[in-house]
Amino acid sequence: MPIAGWHKARLKRIAEHVGSSGTALGELIFNNMNMMFIEFVKRDEARIPELRAAIRRQNRILVAAIGV
């Protein structure tokens, strides 16, 4: 399965677990990442590895909170 397909399948399993649509879950994750990116570009000293680490950290918490 391609990586994008793997992520889509995982999001679908999470959405089924919490009883909401995959679209709503995707929007939640996108909105969070979008806000982090907006804050990232405001800082001159910001580096891509910092942004990627923050995205991983926050998404890990979100998935753990869902319990999947």
N, C-alpha and C positions, 0 to 999 in steps of 0.2 A: 504494500500500500504506500503511495507517495506520502511525503511528510504532510503536505496540506490536507490530504485525505485523512491521515491519522489524527491531526488536530481537530478536524471537523467531526470525526467519529467520537473523539473524546468529549468534545463540547456537547454532542448529542446525548451521550451517556450521562453527563453531568446534569443536563437539562431534564432528562427523563427522571433522574433521581430526585430532583427537587420539585418536579411537577410543573415546570414552566416551559415555555418554548425555547428552542435553541436560539432563535432570533433574539429574544430578550436577553439571554445570557451573553450572546455575542455583543450586543449593544452595550451591556454593562462593562464587559472587558474592554471594548473599543473606547468607550467614553473615559474610562480610567486611564488607559494608555495615552489617549489624546491629551488629557489634562496634564499628565506627566511630561509629555513632549512639549507642550506649550510653556510649561515652567522651565524646562530644560533649555529651550532656545533663548529665554530671557537672560540666562547667565552666561557671561563671556567666558568664564573659566570652566564651564561644563564640558565633560568628555563623554563620548558615546559609551564606553564601558560602564560609566556610572549610571547612565540611563538604562542600559540593558540590565544591570544588576538590580536597579529599583523596580523595573518591570517584572523581573523574575520573582523578587521578594514579595511584591504585592499580589501577583497572580497566585503564588504558592499559598499565601494566606487565604485568598478568596476560595481556592479549591479546597483547602483544609476546612474552612468554615462550612462549606457545602457538605463535607463529609464523604467525598469520593476519592 
